[in-house]
Amino acid sequence: MMIYNKPLSSAAFLAGGSLAMAMILYIFRKKSKSATSLATFTLGKAKPKTKVMKGVVEPPSRTASSELTGPVIWVHFGSQTGTAEEFAKIIVKEGRKQRMNMKLVDLEKFDASRFPGSFGIFLVATYGEGEPTDNAKQFYHWLLERSGGNSCSGMQYAVFGLGNTQYEHYNAFGKLLDSTFEREGGKRMLKLGLGDDDKNIREDFEDWVKKLWPALSEHLGLEQSSQQWMDEGVQYKMQVKAHGYTKPATNGCSFQSSNALDAVHVETLRVRENRELNKGGERSCRHVEFDILAPAVGYETGDHLAIFPENDMSMVKALAARLQVDLSLYITVKDSDGFSPFPCPCTVEEAFARYLDINSLPRKSFLVALAEFARDGSERERLLKLASKEGQDLYHQYVVLETRNLLDLLNDFPSVQPSLECLVELVPRLQSRYYSISSSNLVHPRCVHVTAVVVEKKYQDGRSFHGVCTSYLRRLHQGDIVRAHLRKTNFKLPREVSTPVILVGAGTGIAPLRGMCQELEHRKRMLAPIGKNLLFFGCRRPTEDYLYEEEIGGWLENGTLSRVHTAFSRSNDTLGGGKVYVQQRVDENAIQLLSLLDAGACIYVCGSTAMARDVKRVLCQSLIFLRRMKGNGAEAFLEDLAKEGRYHQDVWTT
């Protein structure tokens, strides 16, 4: 099951907005006047060595440090999928161009000795059920430990949160930081900004950042309007240098990546098995098993596995042919601060396959940039129209609904011939994808299982769209090596083995519940007195996508599960011929569920946010009608269960 706990989705890449357009136009007007082919790139003179401070990377900048004025403005980011990091870098680069003394801080490398400082800007995502991102957890706990002592006194701050309104705890971490800073003596420079990835998070950010510049100017005593900040653009430019067909020696000079993704500890896994789960229908669902190679690495039931996918080689080759670029060529890429956006040197093939998300939906800002490379005037006008505010509906239909990626776009606009510099600067970094682990470490201690539905769409014009990671998983063969990262979660069975559990899942939401059933079965075999355990599972058709049907039947037969309730939403065999969803089965068995809750049972819900909301709504209604609770009382009852660790959700957006 894939975890779409964002912020990062197709929508996260879609909205350019006025600020991004102004930035891109500035860049490419400069570039188009002196376009250089890749074949002419050469290695430049050696640049100064990078100075690394604890928690801060201070690069050699084109804006000399002696030209930066005023107090240090620390720009912090807490990011799970890269969007908050990207936004933070936009602010730093713009601020440094205006000679503000801005420094970028990954919250994972937060240095308490510098906190709070005079100025702090925080761009933080909320992950899962209101949690801080992995790289912000240490900072979050550090801050909580110092609550009540004016720990933020003297700091002027601004917070922008990244979240999704489909989640119950929308932007919880951003809201918590904003209120905590104020309570601890900080002075708010700008009202809390809330980015909603369910709508248009980039426009939310751009609206907020327009207000940030005049707020900073006021507090720094500068005379600068928000419109001047926008009109002047930013000085940010990727440099791509070719080195021929032999990997160049670095001579001890490191090409340090500026992306936090490259600081994540990566494990290598080996594919043991890859098989189809669906018994019929058009959709494919894969069960993939990976051997854990490192002896010191392990996982627990309910954890997540982040897969670092690679783009399909057919698309990589097609893009290279369209751009007339040799995939075997070694390149190094550096931004205006001397950093690489991904590990370098590498081949063009590695950049296209492993590092650039060439399958993502092009943002509006990218369309504006491509327009500068259009030799045909009508194509240039059409691209600008799609990127304009007036062309919002056209863009939504052409790019979003019809899921066109970069290669689709270049094929539809044949006169556009972008440079390689353009792509590495504007195509987003290929991110890892998180999956709920569908195995138990007690049963498979050196092997981790993943369950994933392959994302694919076909269109009448002959095009097809394939999800990057699920297609990557489908292509894997026994013995293939995969890059991955294991992530701990709180989605755990109760320590007391006799505690009853209620498992609710739909589709690939069965994944972590399967791992739990394996663990319950293992406990039973060890003669532990397990409790009364129920499974509610929903899918489309019993003859098509009833995942792990035989295993579920075995758990019911041997007593691991006391009862299994199934719901089939598209089956002709459904009583009455109507659609039945898993939340309806929960409603039908509410008396039994509430009785188990009275006995101390724990609930585990896994699936889409919409399904999880419906399950919670049904439980609230049951408490109102069967226990005579008031509406607020029913909601508070379930909230108390969550605080006690008895109500768990592992959900994702669709």
N, C-alpha and C positions, 0 to 999 in steps of 0.2 A: 504494500500500500504506500502510495506516495504522499508525502506530507507537503501540503501547499501552505504551510504556515508562513505568511509572508512578512515583511513586505518584499515581494518580488513576484511578479506575474507578467503575463503578456501586457496587461494594462500598465505595468510599471515602466514599460519602455515606450509607451505609445504617444504621450503628449509632450510635444516640444515646448510650445509657449514662446512668448515674446522675448524673454531674456535669452533662452537658448538660441533662438533664431539670430538675435543680434550678435551673440558670441560667434556663431558659426559663420555668418556672413563676413564678419571682420577677419576671421582666420583665412577663409578661402579667397577673398578678394586679394589678400596679400600673396597667397600661394599661387593663384592662377596666373599671376603676372610673371612668375619665374618657375614654371613647372619643370621638374627635372626627372628624367626617366630613371628607373631603378638601376639600370646598368651603369649609370654614371656616378652612383654613390660610392664614396670612399671613406675609409676611416679617418676621422679628424684627429687633431692633436689631443694628447692625453689631458684629461680634465682633473681638477683638484680632487683629492680623495674626499669621500663622504665622511662627515663628522657625525658620529652616532652618540646621542645622549640617551639616558635611561628613559624609555617610553616615548621618545621623540626622535624622529629622523630629521636632521638638519642638512638639507642637500645644498650643493653648490648651485646658487640661483642666478638667473640672469639679472635679477634685481639684487645688486650687491647688498650684503647685510648692513653695510654702513649707510645705505640709503633708506633702510627701514627705520621708521621713527615711532616714538611713543611707547607705551607699555606693551608687554607681550599679551596678545590675545590668543588664548588657548582654544582651539577648535577641536572638540572631542567627538568621537563617533562610536556608537554601539550598533554593530551591524551583523546580521546573520547571513544575508544573501548578497550584500554588496551595495545596496542602494543608499543607505545612510553614509557609507564611506564615500561613495561617488559625490553625494551632495556636499559633504564636508570638504572634499577636495576642490569643488567649484568655489566655495566660499574662500578658502585659503588662497587660491590662485588669484582670484579677483582682488582680495584684500592686499596681497603682496604687490600686485601691480599698482595699487594706489598707495604703496609704501607703508602700509600698515604692518606692524610687526606680528604677523600671524604664524602660529605653529600648529601643525596637525598632530593629534594625539589619539592613538588607538587605545580605547579604555582598558583593553587587556594588559597594556603596558603602562597603566596609570602610575605615576610617581607621587605618592602622598606628600613628599617634602615640598612640592611646588604648589600644592592646593591650599587655599582656593585661588590665589592670584587676584589680580585686579579685574580681569575680564575673562569670562568663560562662555563659550558657545557650545551647546550640546545638541547633537543630532542622533537620536536614539530610536531604535525599532523595538516594538513589543513582539515577543515570540511566544507561540503556543497560547496557553491560558493565562495571559497577563504577566508573563515572566520577562525578565531582561534577557537580552541576547547572550550567547555564551561568552563573548569577549567583554561583556559589561557586568557579569555576575560578581566578580571580585570587587570591583568599584562599588557596586550596589551594597554588598555586605559591609564594606568598609564604611560607607556613608551611614548605614543604619546603626553601626556600633558607636558612632559619634553624635548621634541625635541628642538634642537637648543641651548642647554646649556652644551654640553660636559658631559652629564649625565652618560656616560659609560667610562669616562677617567680613565685609570689605569687598566681596566679589559682586560685580555687576554681571548679570547673566542673561542669556536668552536660550530657550529650549524649543526645538522642533521635533515632534514625535512622528514616527512612521508606524501606521497600523492599518487595520482593515475592519470596517463596520460589521462585517459578517461574524466577527468574533465577539463573544460576550464581553470580554474585558478590553474594549477598544482603546488602544493607545495608553494602556494602564501605566507602563513604565515611564513614558514621557510626562504624564500627568503627575506621577509620584515624584519625579525629580524636580519638576517645576515647583510644586508645593513644598517639598522638603527644603530646597534652596532658600525659599522665602522664609520659612519657619526658622531656619538656621542662620538668619541674619543677612542673607543675600539681597541685592536690590535688582529687581526685574527691569531690564532695559526694554523689553518688547513682550507683548502678550504671547502666551504659549501658542505655537503653531501646531496644527493637527493635520497630518497628511493621511488621506484615505485611499488605500490601494484598491478598494472596491470600486472607486470612481476614477479620479485622476490625480494621483499623488504628486506628479511632476508639476502640474499647475498649482496645486496647493503649496508646494515648496517655492515656486517662483513668486507667488503672491506674497508669501511670508518674507522671502529674501529681499524683495523690493522695499519692504518696511525696515529690514535690518540695517541697510546702509545708512539711511538718515539717522536711525537711532544710534548707531556707532559714531557717526559724525558729530552728533550732538554731545555725546558723552566724552568724545575725544577733543572737542573744541574745534572741529573742522567745519569748513563751509563747503558742503557738497550735497547736491540734491540726488534723489533716487534716479531721476531721469538722466543726470550726467553719468552716473555709474553705468547705466544701461547703454548709453550712446557710445561711450568710450570702448566698450567691449573688453575682451581679455586677451592677454598675450600668452597663449598656450599653443604649443606647436610640437608635434611628434617629428622626430628625425629617424629615418630608416636608412641604414647603411648596409650595403651588400659586401660580402666577403668571399664570393666565389663558391666553390663546391667542397671546400675543406673547412672543417670547424676551426675557427681562429683561436689562437692562444690568447688567454686573457692577461698573461704576464703579471699575475698576482692582483690585477685590478678587478674587483667584483662588479658585476652588473646587477645591482640590488633592485629587486622588484618593489614597487611602491604599493602593491595590492596586498591587503591583509589576508587574502585567500592563500597566498604563498607562504604565510607564516603558520598555517594550520598544520598540525602533525598528521602526515599522510601514511596510511598503512597499505601494504600490498597484499591483496587477496588473490587466490587462485580458484578459478571456476571448477567446481566438482561436478555439477549437474545443472542442466538448463532444459526444462520441459514445459510443454503446453498444459495448462490446467483446464481450459474450457473444453467441453465435450461437443460443442457445435456453435453455430452462429457466426457472424462476421467478425466479432471482436476476438482479440487474442489476449490471454492473461498468462504471464510467465511465472514459473516457480524456479528461482535460481538459487543454487547453494554455492557458498564460497568457503574455501578453506582459509583459516587464519594462519599466516606463515610465521609471524613473529611469536616466539614462545611466551613472551611476557605480556602479550596483548590478549584481552578477553572482553566479554560483554555479559550483560544480565538480561533476563527475560523482560521485555518491554522497552528496551533501548532502541535507538535509531541508528541507521547506517546511512551515511552520506556518500553517494557515489559520484566520482569525478568522471563524467562521460566524455566521449570523443565524438565529433561530428562524423557523419557517414562519408566515407572516402569518395563515393560517387559525386556527392555535392562538393567536396573539397576540390576534386579534379575539375569539375564543371566550372567552379568559380575561378580557379587558376587559369583555365582556358579562356574564360570570358575576359579576364583582366590581362591576359597575355603575360603571366608571371610564371617563372620556373619554380616548381615546388621543391627542387633539390637545392636551391640557393640558400646559403647561410646568411642570416641577417642579425643585426642588433638594432634595438629600438629604444630610444630615450626620449623623455619629455623635456620640457623647458627647464626643469630642475635637475636634469641629469639622471633621472630614474627610469627604469624599464617598467612597462605595464604588465609584463610577464617575464618569466625566466629567459635570459638571453646569454650567449647567442643561441639561436635555434634556426631550423630550416623554415621556409615558408610553409611547408607541409605541416610541421608541428604547430605553427602559429594558427593556421586555419583549422586544423583538426582538434587541437587540445586547448587552445587559449581563447579564441575569438568565437563569440556566439553568433555565427553566421546564419543560424536558423531562426533567430529572434525576429519579431516583427519590427520593421524599421520605425524609429521615432520620427516625429515631424521635423525635428532639427536636422536629422539625417537627410530628409528629402530636400531641405533647403540647401544643404551642402552639395548633394548630388546635382542640383539644378545648376550650380556653378560649373559643372563639368559637362553639361549637355551642349552638344554642338548644334542641335536642332532647336530652333526657337520655340516651336510649338510644344516640344517635350519639356523644355525649361519652364514654360508657362504652366503646363499641366502639373508639374511637380510642385511649383510654388502655390498653385491653387489648392492642391491636396494638403499642403502644409499650413494654409491660411485659416484664419478663424471662420471665414465664410465657407471654406471647404470642409468643415468638420464632419458633416454627414457623408460626404464623398470619401473622406479618409476612413471613416468608421466602416463603411461598406467595403471599400477596395482593400484595405490593409487588415482590419480587425476581423470582420465577419468572414472574409475570404482568405484569411491567414496567409498573406504573402510575405515571404522572407526576402532577404537581400538578393538572392539569385533570381527569384521571380521578378523582382523590381528591375534588375538590370536587363533581364530578357524582354520586359515590356517597354523599356526605354533604351533602345539599341545605340543611340548616339551618345549616351552617358559613358564616359571612360574615366572612372575615378582613379586616383593614384593609390598606391599601397599605403602611403602616409595617411590618406583620408580614412581608409578602413581601420587601421590600427588605432587611430585616434577616436573614431566615432562608433565603431561596432563594440557593443558591451562585452565585458569579460564573460567567458563561459563559466557558469556557476555550478557548484555541486547540487545534487538533488537528494533530499532526505526521504528515507523510507522507514516505516515501522518494521522492525525485525520480526519475522514470523516463525521463530524457533525459540527454544529454551536452552539456556546454557547448561542446565542440569542434564539435559538429554544429548545435546550437541555442543559440548564445551569448546571444540576447536573448529566448529563450522557454523556459519551464520546464514540464515535463509531470508530471501526477499520475495515478496509477492507483488506483481505490478501489472496493471492493464496497459497494453501498448496503445499509445495515442496516435491515431491516424485518421485523416479526413481525405475524401476524394471529391473532386469537383467536376462539373460538366465539361469544363474546358480542357480536361485531361490532366490537370495538375493534381498533385497530392501533397499533403502536409503530414509530416511525421514528427512526433515528439522526440527531442534529442536523446534523453536518457532512457526512456522505455524502448526506443528503437535500438539504442546501444546495447541494452540488456538482451534484447531478442537476438542480436547478432553474435553474442558471445558463444564460444565453444569450450568444451572441456579442456582444461589446461591453460586457458587464457589468463593473463595477469591483469588485475583491475586495481586502480588507485581508489582508496576509500578512507573514510574517517568515522570512527565509532563515537556516538554521543550518548551520554547518560541521560535518563529521564526519571520522572517520579511516577511513571505508569507501572506500578509494581503491585503484585499480589500481597495481601496482608501477611504479616509475619506469623500470626497465629493460624496454623494450618486448618483448624476446624471452623474458621470463619466462613460463612456462606458467601458466595460471590454471584453476582448477576452480570452476565456478559452480553452486551448489545452491540451488534455490528452489521453493516450493510456493505455488500460488494467486497472490495479489497480491505475494508475495515475489519475483516476476519483475521488479518495478518497477526497483530499482536495478541489477539484472543486465542489464536492457534498456539502460540508460544505459551500462553498461560495454561491452556488445556494440557499441553505436554508436561508442564511443571506439576499440575495437579495430579496427572496420572502417575508421574514419577513419585510424588509424595505418597500416593495410595499404595504403590508397589513397595515402598519402604515401610508399609504398615502404619502410616500416619493417619489419624482419624479426620479425614477431610469432611467439609461441611456439605450442605445441600447446594448444588451449583446449577444455575440455569443459563442456557444460551438462547439468545434471540438473534436470528440471522435472516437477513433479507437479500435477495438478488432478483434478477429478471425472470429466469425460467429454470425449473429444476433439471431439465434435460440439457441445459446449455451452460450455465455459469454457477452452479451450486458447488462452490469451491471447497475442496477437501471433504467431499460428502462421505467418502468411506471412512476417513479418520473420525469425523464427527459421529458417525454411526457406531464406530468402535468405542468411543468414549461414553456414549450413551449405554452401550451394552455392558461395559465393564464397571459402570457405576461412577466413573469420573464426573459425568454430567447426570444430574437427576432428571432433567427434562430439556428438550430442544424444541423451540417454537420457530417455525420458518414462515417467511412471507415472500411471495413471488408477485412481482409487480406487473409482469407481462405474460402470465401463463393462462392458457385457456382452461386449465384444470382448476383454477381458483373458483371456489364456491361463489356462485352468483355471477361469475364472469367479470367482476370488476378488479381493479388494481388493489393490491394489499401491500402495505408497507410495514416495516419493522415496528414503527411507533404504534401502529394499530394493534399489533400483537401485545405490545407492552400495556396498552390500554385495556385489552381484553383480560389480561392477567394481573390487573392492578392489585386486587385483594391479596393474591399470593405474594406479590412483590413487597407490598407494605408490611406484610407479616414477616417476611425475611429481614426487612430493614429493622423492624422491632427487635429481631434476634441478633442484630449487629452486622448484617450483611454489608458488603461493599459493592458499588456499582462501577462498571467500566464500560464506557461508550466510545466507539471508534467508527469514524466515517466522516461524511461531509458535515459542515457547520449547520446546514439546513436540517439534516436528519437529527443532529444532536439537539438543536433548538426544539424540534418537535417532540423528541423524547422527554426533554425537561418540561415542556408545556403539558404533555399528557400526565406526567407525574404530579405536577402542580394541581391540575384539575382533579386528579384522584385524591390528593390530600384535602382539597376543598370539599369534595362531595362525600368522601368516605370517612374523613377525620374531622369534618366540620371546621377546617381551618379557614381563615380569611386569606385573600389573595397574597397580601404581603407576608403573612405568616407562613404560607406554603413555600414561597420563594426563599424566605429566611431559613426555613427548615433545610432546604436543599443546599443553601450556602453554608450552613453549619456542617452538613455532611462533608462538603468539599474541604472545609477548614480542618475537619477531623481526619482527613485522608481517606474518606469512605465514598467519595464521588469523584471519579477520574474521567477525564476526556482526552482523547487523542484524535484531533479533528483537523480538517483541511478545507480550504475554499475550493469552489469549482469554477 
